[in-house]
Amino acid sequence: MSRFVKKASKKKGLPPGTLVSVSDGGDERIKIRIIDYDSNDLEEREIDSIADAFPFKDTPTVTWVNIDGLSDIDSIERLGNQFGIHSLVLEDIVSLGQRPKLEDFDDHIFIVCKMLEFDKEVRETRSEQLSILIGKNYVISFQERVGDVFDHVRERIRKGKGKIRKKGPDYLAYALLDAVVDNYFTVLERIGETVEDMEDEVLDNPVPKTLQAVHRVKADLVFIRKSIWPLREVLNGLSRGDSQLIQEATCIYFRDVQDHTVQVMDSVEALKDMSGGLLDTYLSSVSNRMNEVMKVLTIFASIFIPLTFVAGVYGMNFEYMPELKWKQGYFIVWGIMLFMGASMLLYFKRRRWI
């Protein structure tokens, strides 16, 4: 449930715009990386103080400031004051569990989305909130922790591959969102492989552990759908080009990411149907196994009930039972009982019950 509802009790009763970190980072220092570039030059470095990022606000180059960790409230607040970021935006950045959304201010655009990661060992999807600010000549990204899906974007910037070094911050924001959405496909591929593995388990050896895994996957897909569905509205807003910070030539790229998001949603729905079918298959497999067991037990009971009847009759020991005086009576009764059992087995086989 913690993935669906984030704790925000620390903020209770505080005025709007008050920055209170609800991350699990404790008092760890944030990690800040700056990539400043144009078509000819590139500067990439990590900085110790947030103040070192302030001079890049008014440079003619494109600057990407990536901040890992949300525990240093003071540094985030100073950055917001320097770059003119609204206090409510800063509050949303440090408050986890935000719904993917787009807010357009005159001098910057604020975007919230989710980065996903699938842990195949425990068969569970983990989420991380990603906040992106797009300015006139800068992009600032905020992540909950170290590690992301942007290595290919950084490599393209370093090597000058594609158009990214020739475009503005809006194209860089597109590249980041495109990397996030492409990673959704990777996560869904992992979930698809897990579903296929569970199909084999359900058919070959359905056990309660498999049922638990099926329920986890279904919960993951609900969680993924909740994380991705609002992103379509975000990309639709970016693709319309209503903001002066988004160039018309970049809108088509945002529309392409929006199409990818629709494909992701189609894959999520397909996997939801498959996982629902797995649950039905599990119940059918367990029911079939139970039926097989009951059939065997019923056959044995059907054979031994008449034999028990015969044994019960001759176990009454009445004085005038004529068969009790027969010299071959014991063997005759055994023969009758064996004949009855063989006849019933033959009858069950002809009816294809066994």
C-alpha positions in Angstrom: 0.0 0.0 0.0 3.0 2.4 0.6 3.5 2.5 -3.1 0.0 3.9 -3.7 -0.2 6.3 -0.8 2.9 8.2 0.4 3.1 9.3 4.0 2.8 13.0 4.4 2.2 13.4 8.1 5.2 15.6 8.5 3.5 18.3 6.5 0.3 18.3 8.5 -0.8 21.8 9.6 2.1 23.6 7.8 1.4 26.6 5.5 1.4 26.0 1.7 4.9 26.1 0.2 6.6 24.8 3.3 9.4 22.5 2.3 9.5 19.3 4.3 11.3 16.2 2.9 9.4 13.0 3.2 12.1 10.9 1.4 13.9 8.1 3.0 17.3 9.6 2.4 17.8 10.8 5.9 20.5 13.4 6.3 22.6 12.3 3.4 24.1 15.0 1.2 22.6 15.5 -2.2 24.6 14.7 -5.3 24.7 17.5 -7.9 26.0 17.0 -11.5 26.1 19.7 -14.1 26.4 19.3 -17.8 26.8 22.6 -19.7 27.0 22.4 -23.5 26.4 24.0 -26.9 27.2 22.6 -30.4 31.0 23.2 -29.9 31.8 23.0 -26.2 31.0 20.7 -23.3 31.6 21.0 -19.6 30.6 18.2 -17.2 31.4 18.1 -13.5 30.0 17.4 -10.0 29.7 20.2 -7.6 29.8 20.3 -3.8 27.6 23.3 -3.2 24.4 24.3 -4.9 25.7 27.8 -5.2 28.1 26.6 -7.9 25.1 26.1 -10.2 23.9 29.6 -9.9 26.2 31.2 -12.5 24.7 28.8 -15.2 21.3 30.5 -15.0 22.1 33.2 -17.5 24.7 31.6 -19.7 24.0 31.3 -23.4 24.7 27.6 -23.4 22.3 24.8 -22.4 22.8 23.6 -18.8 21.5 20.4 -17.3 21.6 20.4 -13.5 20.8 16.9 -12.1 20.2 16.6 -8.3 20.1 13.1 -6.7 18.5 13.1 -3.3 15.8 15.4 -1.7 17.0 15.5 1.9 18.9 18.8 1.7 15.9 21.1 1.9 18.1 24.2 2.4 20.0 23.7 -0.9 16.8 23.0 -2.8 15.2 26.2 -1.4 18.3 28.3 -2.3 18.2 26.9 -5.8 14.5 27.7 -6.1 15.1 31.3 -4.9 18.0 31.8 -7.3 16.1 30.5 -10.4 12.8 32.1 -9.5 10.9 28.8 -8.9 7.6 29.1 -7.1 7.5 27.8 -3.5 4.5 25.5 -4.3 6.6 23.9 -7.1 9.5 23.3 -4.6 7.0 21.8 -2.2 5.9 19.3 -4.9 9.5 18.5 -5.7 10.3 17.3 -2.2 6.9 15.7 -1.6 6.9 12.2 -2.9 3.8 10.5 -4.3 2.9 13.3 -6.7 0.7 12.5 -9.6 2.4 12.9 -13.0 1.5 16.5 -14.1 2.5 19.5 -16.1 2.5 23.1 -14.8 3.4 26.0 -17.1 4.7 29.2 -15.6 5.9 32.1 -17.7 9.6 31.6 -17.2 9.7 27.8 -16.5 7.8 24.6 -16.9 7.4 22.0 -14.1 7.0 18.3 -14.9 6.5 15.4 -12.6 6.7 11.8 -13.8 7.7 8.4 -12.5 10.9 6.3 -13.2 10.3 2.6 -12.8 12.5 -0.3 -12.1 11.6 -4.0 -12.0 13.4 -6.3 -9.5 13.2 -9.8 -11.0 14.5 -11.4 -7.8 11.4 -10.4 -5.8 9.2 -9.9 -8.9 8.3 -6.4 -7.8 8.3 -2.9 -9.5 9.8 0.0 -7.7 9.0 3.6 -8.5 11.0 6.9 -8.1 9.6 10.4 -8.5 11.3 12.5 -11.2 10.8 16.3 -11.3 11.9 18.3 -14.2 12.1 22.1 -14.6 12.5 23.6 -18.0 13.8 27.2 -18.2 15.0 29.4 -21.0 18.4 27.9 -21.1 18.4 25.2 -18.5 16.9 21.9 -17.3 16.9 20.9 -13.7 16.0 17.4 -12.7 15.4 16.1 -9.2 15.5 12.5 -8.3 14.9 10.6 -5.0 18.2 8.7 -5.1 21.3 8.1 -7.1 20.8 6.0 -10.3 18.6 6.7 -13.2 17.9 5.8 -16.9 19.7 8.8 -18.4 23.1 7.2 -19.2 22.3 7.1 -22.9 21.3 10.7 -22.9 24.6 11.7 -21.2 26.5 9.6 -23.7 24.8 11.4 -26.6 25.7 14.8 -25.1 29.3 13.8 -24.6 29.8 12.4 -28.1 27.5 14.9 -29.8 25.3 12.2 -31.3 22.1 13.3 -32.9 20.5 16.7 -32.5 20.8 17.1 -28.8 23.9 19.4 -28.8 22.3 21.6 -31.5 18.9 22.0 -29.8 17.7 23.9 -26.7 16.6 22.8 -23.3 13.2 21.8 -24.6 14.8 19.1 -26.7 16.9 18.0 -23.6 13.7 17.6 -21.6 12.2 15.6 -24.5 15.3 13.3 -24.4 14.9 12.8 -20.6 11.2 12.0 -20.9 11.9 9.7 -23.9 14.4 7.8 -21.8 11.9 7.4 -19.0 9.2 6.1 -21.4 11.6 3.8 -23.2 12.5 2.3 -19.8 8.8 1.5 -19.3 9.1 -0.9 -22.2 12.1 -2.6 -20.5 10.1 -2.9 -17.2 7.1 -4.4 -19.1 9.4 -6.8 -20.9 10.7 -8.1 -17.5 7.2 -8.4 -16.2 6.2 -10.2 -19.4 9.0 -12.7 -18.9 7.9 -13.2 -15.3 4.3 -13.8 -16.5 5.6 -16.4 -19.0 7.6 -18.2 -16.2 4.5 -18.2 -14.0 2.5 -19.7 -16.8 4.8 -22.7 -16.8 4.6 -22.9 -13.0 0.8 -22.7 -13.0 0.5 -25.5 -15.6 3.2 -27.8 -14.2 3.2 -27.3 -10.5 0.6 -24.8 -9.1 1.5 -24.0 -5.5 0.4 -21.2 -3.2 3.7 -19.4 -3.8 2.8 -19.0 -7.4 -0.5 -17.6 -6.5 1.2 -14.9 -4.4 3.5 -14.1 -7.3 0.5 -13.7 -9.6 -1.2 -11.3 -7.1 2.1 -9.3 -6.9 2.3 -8.9 -10.7 -1.4 -7.8 -10.8 -0.7 -5.2 -8.1 2.4 -4.1 -10.0 0.4 -3.5 -13.2 -2.2 -1.5 -11.3 0.6 0.6 -9.9 2.3 1.0 -13.3 -1.0 2.1 -14.9 -1.5 4.6 -12.1 2.0 6.0 -12.7 1.8 6.1 -16.6 -1.8 7.1 -17.4 -1.5 10.8 -16.3 1.7 11.1 -18.3 -0.3 11.1 -21.5 -1.9 14.4 -20.4 1.6 15.8 -19.7 2.9 14.9 -23.1 -0.2 16.2 -24.8 0.3 19.5 -23.1 3.9 19.7 -24.2 3.2 18.6 -27.8 0.6 21.5 -28.3 3.4 24.0 -28.1 1.4 26.5 -26.0 4.5 27.5 -24.0 7.0 30.0 -25.3 9.7 27.7 -23.8 8.8 24.8 -26.2 9.9 25.3 -29.8 7.4 24.3 -32.5 10.0 22.0 -34.0 10.3 20.1 -30.7 6.5 19.5 -30.4 6.6 16.6 -32.9 9.1 14.8 -30.7 6.8 15.2 -27.7 4.0 13.7 -29.8 6.3 10.8 -30.6 6.8 10.1 -26.9 3.1 10.4 -26.3 2.5 7.7 -29.0 5.0 5.5 -27.1 3.1 6.1 -23.9 -0.1 4.9 -25.6 1.8 1.8 -26.6 3.0 1.3 -23.1 -0.6 1.5 -21.8 -1.7 -1.1 -24.4 1.1 -3.4 -23.2 0.0 -2.8 -19.6 -3.6 -3.7 -20.4 -2.5 -6.8 -22.3 -0.4 -8.0 -19.3 -3.3 -7.3 -17.0 -5.4 -9.6 -19.1 -2.7 -12.2 -19.1 -2.2 -12.1 -15.3 -6.0 -12.3 -14.8 -6.0 -15.3 -17.1 -3.1 -16.8 -15.0 -5.3 -16.5 -11.9 -8.1 -18.4 -13.7 -5.6 -21.0 -15.0 -4.2 -21.5 -11.4 -7.6 -22.1 -10.0 -8.5 -24.5 -12.8 -5.2 -26.3 -12.4 -5.7 -26.7 -8.7 -9.3 -27.8 -9.3 -8.2 -30.3 -11.9 -5.5 -31.8 -9.6 -8.1 -32.0 -6.8 -10.5 -33.7 -9.2 -7.8 -36.3 -10.2 -7.1 -37.0 -6.5 -10.8 -37.4 -5.8 -11.3 -39.6 -8.8 -8.5 -42.0 -7.6 -9.9 -42.0 -4.1 -13.5 -42.6 -5.4 -12.3 -45.5 -7.6 -10.6 -47.2 -4.6 -13.7 -46.5 -2.4 -16.0 -47.9 -5.1 -13.9 -51.1 -5.4 -13.5 -51.7 -1.6 -17.1 -50.9 -0.6 -18.6 -54.2 -2.0 -15.5 -56.1 -0.8 -16.1 -54.6 2.7 -19.7 -55.7 2.4 -18.7 -59.3 1.6 -16.1 -59.3 4.4 -18.7 -57.9 6.8 -21.3 -60.5 6.0 -18.9 -63.4 6.6 -17.6 -61.7 9.7 -20.9 -61.9 11.5 -20.2 -65.5 12.7 -23.9 -66.7 13.0 -24.1 -70.3 14.0 -26.1 -71.6 11.1 -24.3 -69.8 8.2 -23.9 -72.7 5.7 -20.7 -71.3 4.1 -18.8 -71.5 7.4 -18.8 -75.3 7.2 -17.3 -75.4 3.7 -13.8 -76.7 3.5 -13.0 -74.4 0.5 -15.2 -71.5 1.7 -12.3 -69.2 2.5 -10.8 -69.5 -0.9 -14.2 -69.3 -2.6 -14.9 -66.0 -0.9 -11.5 -64.7 -1.9 -12.2 -65.6 -5.5 -15.5 -63.9 -5.4 -13.9 -60.7 -4.0 -11.1 -60.7 -6.5 -13.6 -61.3 -9.3 -15.7 -58.3 -8.1 -12.7 -56.0 -7.9 -11.4 -57.0 -11.4 -14.9 -56.6 -12.9 -15.2 -53.1 -11.5 -11.7 -52.1 -12.7 -12.6 -53.4 -16.2 -15.9 -51.5 -16.1 -14.2 -48.2 -15.1 -11.6 -48.6 -17.8 -14.2 -49.3 -20.5 -16.0 -46.1 -19.4 -12.7 -44.3 -19.6 -12.9 -43.2 -16.0 -9.3 -44.4 -15.5 
